[in-house]
């Protein structure tokens, strides 16, 4: 199957169609909504499932092999955040907005990650199940880098008061205790400690109904995305183009490094999803607190209104095709 056929197949998958249904529902002003309590339970289920499966996978092979990939995730988070900051600064954004947008782009999207896992399972692609557990490493590295770069550009503020130590501690606390990070990494540790035998009776619950629950999850995300589309009017035209180009660049960087370090095309695709999926959960909260002068709608509108739909509809299949090609070339 060609990459174009895979992309069209992904667009016609139930999860993507439920996402589109959610966007349409908001556009036509439907009264369709998913209660917050149910949405929270579904999110808990999806994120715990990702973490558990990663932890169980590592319990089979040992944690030593994970360390080099954790470092790789940190390096990728630093690289892509720095790249976005430089580009936004060149486009004329002040340091606050450049830092905020860079933080949104550099931080990870748990929904994009989950969509990638479902896509890989759908096409029958193999992947290293520990790769999703790299989420908090890349996410935290990106957010800290965005803050450091943003404050470095605000020379007047830096001269008046040195907040760097407080801010770094603050960002670590917020990032590491955020719901997505805590559930994925917490689930990972539980899976790692309990192992295959300890979770044997538990995993049918997280395996057998996952795809069905995920469709409701995507409907909820579609409703959320549709409710924020109006904020796209605040985004410069050049930002629309960059919102398509930058994820591709970030994904390519991640895929090349992942392949060089020995990950399979499936594993490289997951790492690409982490690198290309702009955050609309942890980053907005962190950036709003860190750069109060920045326009909060810019990064959020780009992440949720442009980058996320592009990734789940077209980006993920393209990343997998690219990962396969690069793997064949390097290996």
C-alpha positions in Angstrom: 0.0 0.0 0.0 1.4 3.4 -1.0 1.8 6.3 1.5 -1.1 8.1 -0.3 -3.4 5.1 0.0 -2.4 4.8 3.7 -3.1 8.5 4.2 -6.6 8.2 2.6 -7.2 5.0 4.6 -6.3 6.9 7.8 -8.7 9.7 6.9 -11.5 7.2 6.6 -10.8 5.5 9.9 -13.5 5.7 12.5 -11.3 7.7 15.0 -10.6 10.4 12.4 -14.2 10.5 11.3 -15.4 10.9 14.9 -12.9 13.8 15.3 -14.4 15.4 12.2 -17.9 14.8 13.5 -17.0 16.7 16.6 -15.7 19.7 14.6 -18.8 19.7 12.5 -21.1 19.5 15.5 -19.6 22.7 16.9 -19.7 24.4 13.5 -23.5 23.8 13.1 -24.0 24.8 16.8 -25.3 21.4 17.8 -26.1 20.7 21.4 -23.8 17.6 21.3 -21.4 17.5 24.2 -19.6 15.0 26.3 -19.9 15.7 30.0 -16.6 16.7 31.6 -16.7 13.8 34.0 -17.0 11.2 31.2 -14.3 13.0 29.2 -12.0 12.9 32.1 -12.6 9.2 32.7 -11.9 8.4 29.0 -8.7 10.5 29.1 -7.6 8.6 32.2 -8.2 5.3 30.5 -6.3 6.2 27.3 -3.2 7.6 29.0 -2.9 4.9 31.6 -3.2 2.3 28.8 -0.3 3.9 26.9 1.9 4.0 30.0 1.1 0.4 31.1 1.9 -1.1 27.8 5.2 0.8 27.6 6.2 -0.3 31.2 5.3 -4.0 30.5 7.5 -3.9 27.3 10.5 -2.5 29.2 10.0 -5.1 32.0 10.8 -7.7 29.4 14.0 -6.2 28.1 15.3 -4.2 31.1 15.5 -0.5 31.7 19.1 0.0 30.7 18.2 0.3 27.0 15.7 3.0 27.7 18.3 5.5 29.1 19.9 6.4 25.7 16.5 7.0 24.2 15.5 9.2 27.1 18.6 11.3 26.4 17.7 11.3 22.7 14.2 12.6 23.5 15.6 15.4 25.6 18.0 16.4 22.8 15.2 16.4 20.2 13.0 18.6 22.5 15.8 21.1 22.9 16.6 21.2 19.1 13.0 21.7 17.9 12.2 24.3 20.5 15.3 26.3 19.7 14.6 26.1 16.0 11.0 27.4 16.4 12.2 30.2 18.7 14.8 31.4 16.2 12.2 31.3 13.3 9.6 33.2 15.3 12.2 35.8 16.3 13.2 36.3 12.7 9.5 36.8 11.8 9.3 39.7 14.2 7.7 38.1 17.2 9.0 39.6 20.5 10.7 37.3 23.0 7.6 36.6 25.0 5.5 35.5 22.0 8.5 33.7 20.4 9.1 31.8 23.6 5.5 31.0 24.1 5.0 29.7 20.5 8.2 27.7 20.7 7.0 26.1 23.9 3.8 25.0 22.3 5.6 23.5 19.3 8.3 21.8 21.3 6.0 20.3 24.0 4.3 17.0 23.1 0.7 16.2 22.3 -0.7 13.1 24.1 -3.6 12.9 21.7 -1.3 12.8 18.7 0.8 10.2 20.4 -2.3 8.0 21.0 -3.5 8.5 17.5 -0.1 7.3 16.2 -0.3 4.1 18.3 -3.8 3.4 17.0 -2.6 4.0 13.4 0.3 1.7 13.7 -1.9 -1.0 15.2 -4.4 -0.5 12.4 -1.8 -1.1 9.6 -0.1 -3.9 11.6 3.3 -2.1 12.0 5.7 -3.3 14.7 7.1 -0.8 17.2 9.0 -0.6 20.5 6.3 -0.2 23.1 8.6 1.8 25.4 8.8 4.7 23.1 5.6 6.4 24.3 7.2 6.6 27.8 9.7 9.1 26.3 6.9 11.6 26.3 7.8 13.4 29.6 11.5 13.6 28.7 10.9 15.5 25.5 8.0 17.5 26.8 9.9 18.8 29.9 13.1 19.6 27.9 11.1 21.6 25.4 9.2 23.7 28.0 12.4 24.5 29.9 14.2 25.4 26.7 11.4 27.7 25.7 11.5 29.5 29.0 15.3 29.9 29.0 15.3 31.3 25.4 12.4 33.6 26.1 14.0 35.0 29.2 17.3 35.3 27.5 15.6 37.6 25.0 14.0 39.7 27.7 17.2 41.4 28.7 15.5 44.2 30.6 13.4 41.7 32.7 16.5 39.6 33.4 18.4 42.6 34.5 15.7 43.7 36.9 15.1 40.4 38.6 16.6 36.9 38.2 13.7 34.5 38.2 15.4 31.8 36.3 15.8 29.4 39.3 12.3 29.9 40.4 10.9 29.5 36.9 12.9 26.3 36.1 11.7 24.7 39.4 8.2 25.9 38.6 8.2 24.5 35.1 9.6 21.2 36.3 6.8 20.9 38.8 4.0 21.8 36.4 5.3 19.7 33.6 6.1 16.6 35.7 2.8 16.7 37.6 0.6 17.5 34.6 -2.2 14.9 34.0 -0.7 13.6 30.7 2.8 13.2 32.0 1.7 11.8 35.4 -0.6 9.2 33.9 1.7 8.1 31.1 4.8 7.9 33.3 2.9 6.6 36.3 1.4 3.9 34.2 4.8 3.1 32.7 6.3 2.6 36.2 3.4 0.4 37.3 3.7 -1.7 34.2 7.5 -1.9 34.7 7.2 -3.0 38.4 4.3 -5.4 37.9 5.6 -6.9 34.7 3.8 -9.3 32.4 2.5 -11.7 35.1 1.4 -9.0 37.5 -0.7 -7.3 34.8 -2.0 -10.3 33.0 -5.5 -10.2 34.4 -5.6 -6.4 34.0 -4.6 -6.0 30.4 -7.7 -7.3 28.6 -9.5 -4.3 30.0 -6.8 -2.0 28.4 -6.6 -4.0 25.2 -10.0 -5.2 24.1 -12.0 -2.0 24.3 -9.3 0.5 23.6 -10.2 1.3 20.0 -13.9 1.8 20.9 -13.1 4.1 23.8 -10.6 6.0 21.6 -13.4 6.9 19.1 -15.3 8.7 21.9 -12.0 10.3 23.0 -11.5 11.7 19.4 -15.1 12.9 19.3 -14.4 14.9 22.5 -11.2 16.3 21.0 -13.1 17.2 17.9 -15.6 19.2 19.9 -12.7 21.0 21.7 -10.9 21.7 18.4 -14.0 23.1 16.8 -14.7 25.4 19.8 -11.2 27.0 19.3 -11.2 27.5 15.6 -12.3 31.1 16.0 -8.9 31.9 17.4 -7.3 31.2 14.1 -8.2 34.8 13.0 -5.4 36.0 15.4 -2.8 34.0 13.6 -0.6 35.6 10.9 -0.9 34.1 7.4 2.8 33.0 7.4 2.0 31.0 10.6 -0.5 28.8 8.7 2.3 27.7 6.3 4.7 27.2 9.2 2.2 25.1 11.1 2.4 22.6 8.2 6.1 22.8 7.4 7.5 22.8 11.0 5.9 19.5 12.1 7.3 17.9 9.0 10.8 19.3 9.8 10.5 18.2 13.5 9.3 14.7 12.5 12.2 14.3 10.0 14.8 15.3 12.6 13.3 12.8 15.1 13.0 10.0 12.5 16.7 10.4 11.4 18.0 10.4 14.9 15.7 7.5 16.0 16.8 5.4 13.0 20.5 6.1 13.7 20.0 5.0 17.3 18.3 1.8 16.2 14.6 2.2 16.5 12.3 0.5 14.0 10.2 2.5 11.5 7.3 2.1 13.9 9.3 3.3 16.9 10.7 6.2 14.8 7.1 7.1 13.8 6.1 7.4 17.5 9.1 9.6 18.3 8.2 11.7 15.2 4.7 12.1 16.6 6.1 13.3 19.9 8.4 15.8 18.1 5.7 17.1 15.7 2.7 17.2 18.0 2.3 20.7 19.4 0.9 20.8 22.9 -2.5 22.3 23.8 -2.6 21.0 27.4 0.6 21.5 29.4 2.2 24.3 27.2 -0.7 26.8 27.4 -0.8 26.6 31.2 3.0 26.9 31.5 3.5 29.6 28.9 0.6 31.7 30.2 2.2 31.8 33.6 5.7 32.3 32.3 5.1 34.9 29.6 2.0 36.9 30.7 2.7 39.5 28.0 2.4 37.0 25.2 -0.9 36.5 23.3 -2.1 33.1 24.7 -4.4 32.4 21.7 -1.5 32.3 19.2 0.2 29.1 20.4 -3.1 27.4 21.3 -4.8 28.2 18.0 -1.8 26.9 16.0 -1.5 23.8 18.1 -5.2 22.8 18.2 -6.5 24.4 15.1 -3.8 23.6 12.6 -1.0 21.3 13.7 -3.2 18.7 15.4 -5.7 18.2 12.5 -2.8 18.0 10.0 -1.0 15.4 12.1 -3.8 13.0 12.7 -5.2 13.2 9.1 -2.1 13.4 7.0 1.0 13.8 9.1 1.1 10.4 10.9 0.9 8.3 7.7 3.6 10.5 6.1 5.9 10.1 9.1 5.6 6.3 8.9 6.3 6.3 5.2 9.3 8.6 5.7 10.5 6.4 8.6 10.3 3.4 6.4 12.3 5.1 3.6 15.0 6.4 5.9 15.3 3.0 7.7 15.9 1.4 4.3 18.4 4.0 3.3 20.4 3.9 6.6 20.2 0.2 7.2 
